[in-house]
């Protein structure tokens, strides 16, 4: 912050903190947001170039509180046309119980796995499929298959929904895969990058 033209930096999970900072800059106050997710997890620079760090608030945002990206602000079909690619990112979970040396996921998202409700994800898939020409959805999750009790019903729901979508995941831990899960991944149309 002191060496660059940056006034704020978010530490960890940013949805609520970013909204707080925007409200602060606009002179707005959102009491409902403040009571649910107190402001914390950021650093700011004042006009004298002094930096103050505010620790993260305790806990993480439940996945069902994280809104679906506002894709309607973008001309997604034009993006597909210009890029030659039809892939959109999708997030089903956050967190990872491991502390791998090559990864900082547990620092940002925590070690506890949190998943979106399955019905919410299926509806998100339906909406994206209806709005855009044959999108491929790439799971940006850090370790999608950790929680088998969520993964099996999710994959079965994807299979049952018979949605004409291409699904991709690139971050899964091999030790969480077995023949049944791999079979469900294939039946759900899941590929890998």
C-alpha positions in Angstrom: 0.0 0.0 0.0 2.8 2.4 0.8 4.7 1.8 -2.4 1.8 1.8 -4.9 -1.3 3.9 -5.7 -3.5 1.5 -3.7 -5.7 2.8 -0.9 -7.3 -0.5 0.3 -6.3 -4.1 0.4 -8.7 -6.9 1.3 -7.4 -9.7 3.5 -9.1 -13.1 3.0 -12.7 -13.5 1.9 -13.7 -10.3 0.2 -17.4 -10.1 -0.7 -18.7 -8.4 2.4 -15.5 -6.5 3.0 -15.5 -5.1 -0.5 -19.1 -3.9 -0.1 -18.2 -2.3 3.2 -15.3 -0.4 1.6 -17.5 0.8 -1.3 -20.1 2.0 1.3 -17.3 3.7 3.3 -16.0 5.5 0.2 -19.5 6.6 -0.8 -20.4 7.7 2.8 -23.1 5.1 3.0 -24.0 2.9 6.0 -25.6 -0.6 5.8 -26.6 -1.6 9.2 -27.9 -5.1 8.1 -24.5 -5.9 6.5 -22.6 -4.6 9.5 -24.6 -6.7 11.9 -24.3 -9.9 9.9 -20.7 -9.4 8.7 -18.8 -6.7 10.8 -16.2 -4.8 8.8 -12.8 -6.3 9.1 -10.2 -8.1 7.0 -8.6 -5.2 5.2 -5.8 -2.6 5.3 -6.1 1.1 4.4 -3.7 3.9 3.7 -4.5 7.4 4.9 -3.5 10.7 3.2 -0.2 10.7 5.1 0.7 7.3 3.6 0.2 5.5 7.0 -1.2 2.0 6.8 -3.7 0.6 9.3 -4.5 -3.1 9.2 -7.9 -4.3 10.5 -8.1 -8.0 11.4 -10.5 -10.4 9.7 -13.9 -10.9 11.4 -14.4 -14.3 12.9 -16.1 -16.9 10.7 -16.7 -17.2 7.0 -19.6 -16.3 4.7 -22.0 -19.2 4.2 -22.0 -20.2 0.5 -25.7 -19.7 0.1 -25.1 -16.0 1.1 -22.7 -15.5 -1.8 -24.6 -14.1 -4.8 -24.5 -15.5 -8.3 -22.2 -13.4 -10.4 -24.1 -10.7 -12.2 -23.4 -12.0 -15.7 -26.0 -9.7 -17.2 -23.6 -6.8 -16.7 -21.4 -8.4 -19.4 -22.2 -9.3 -23.0 -21.2 -12.9 -22.4 -22.2 -14.1 -25.9 -20.0 -11.4 -27.5 -17.1 -12.4 -25.1 -17.6 -16.0 -26.4 -17.5 -14.8 -30.0 -14.4 -12.6 -29.6 -12.4 -15.0 -27.4 -13.3 -18.2 -29.3 -13.9 -19.7 -25.8 -17.2 -20.6 -24.2 -16.0 -21.2 -20.6 -17.5 -19.5 -17.6 -16.1 -19.9 -14.0 -18.5 -21.5 -11.4 -17.9 -21.8 -7.7 -19.5 -24.7 -5.7 -17.3 -24.7 -2.6 -14.6 -22.9 -0.6 -12.0 -24.0 1.8 -9.6 -26.9 2.0 -8.7 -29.1 5.0 -5.1 -29.4 3.9 -2.1 -27.1 4.3 -0.2 -27.9 1.1 3.1 -25.9 0.8 2.2 -24.8 -2.8 -1.2 -23.4 -1.9 -2.7 -20.6 0.2 -6.3 -21.5 -0.1 -6.6 -22.3 3.7 -5.4 -18.7 4.4 -8.1 -17.1 2.3 -11.0 -19.5 2.6 -10.3 -21.4 5.8 -9.8 -25.1 6.3 -13.5 -26.0 6.8 -15.2 -27.0 3.5 -18.3 -25.0 2.6 -20.6 -25.9 -0.3 -23.4 -24.1 -2.1 -26.8 -25.8 -1.7 -27.1 -28.3 -4.6 -30.5 -26.9 -5.7 -29.0 -23.4 -5.9 -26.1 -24.7 -8.2 -28.5 -26.6 -10.5 -30.6 -23.4 -10.9 -27.5 -21.4 -11.6 -26.6 -24.0 -14.3 -30.1 -23.8 -15.8 -30.0 -20.0 -15.9 -26.5 -19.9 -17.6 -27.6 -22.6 -20.1 -30.7 -20.6 -21.0 -29.0 -17.3 -21.4 -25.9 -18.2 -23.3 -25.0 -20.4 -26.2 -23.8 -23.7 -24.9 -21.5 -22.5 -22.1 -18.9 -24.7 -20.6 -18.7 -24.3 -16.8 -15.3 -24.6 -15.1 -15.3 -25.2 -11.4 -12.8 -22.9 -9.8 -13.0 -24.6 -6.5 -9.7 -25.5 -4.8 -10.7 -29.1 -3.8 -14.2 -29.9 -5.1 -14.3 -33.6 -4.1 -13.3 -33.5 -0.4 -16.8 -33.9 1.0 -18.2 -37.1 -0.5 -21.6 -36.6 1.3 -22.1 -33.5 -0.8 -20.3 -34.6 -4.0 -22.3 -37.8 -4.6 -25.8 -36.1 -4.3 -24.6 -33.1 -6.3 -23.3 -35.3 -9.2 -26.5 -37.3 -9.1 -28.6 -34.1 -9.3 -26.5 -33.0 -12.3 -27.1 -36.3 -14.0 -30.9 -36.2 -13.2 -31.2 -32.6 -14.5 -30.0 -33.6 -18.0 -28.6 -30.2 -18.6 -26.8 -29.7 -22.0 -23.7 -28.2 -20.4 -20.0 -29.1 -20.5 -18.6 -29.2 -17.0 -14.9 -29.1 -16.0 -13.0 -29.3 -12.8 -9.2 -29.1 -12.4 -8.7 -29.1 -8.7 -9.5 -32.4 -7.1 -7.4 -34.5 -4.8 -6.8 -38.0 -6.1 -7.1 -39.6 -2.6 -10.8 -38.6 -2.6 -11.6 -40.4 -5.8 -12.8 -43.9 -6.1 -14.5 -46.0 -8.8 -18.0 -44.9 -7.8 -17.1 -41.2 -7.8 -15.2 -41.3 -11.0 -18.2 -43.1 -12.6 -20.5 -40.3 -11.4 -18.1 -37.6 -12.6 -18.1 -39.2 -16.1 -21.9 -39.7 -16.2 -22.4 -36.0 -15.1 -20.2 -35.0 -18.1 -17.3 -33.7 -16.0 -14.1 -33.2 -17.9 -10.8 -31.7 -16.8 -8.6 -28.9 -18.1 
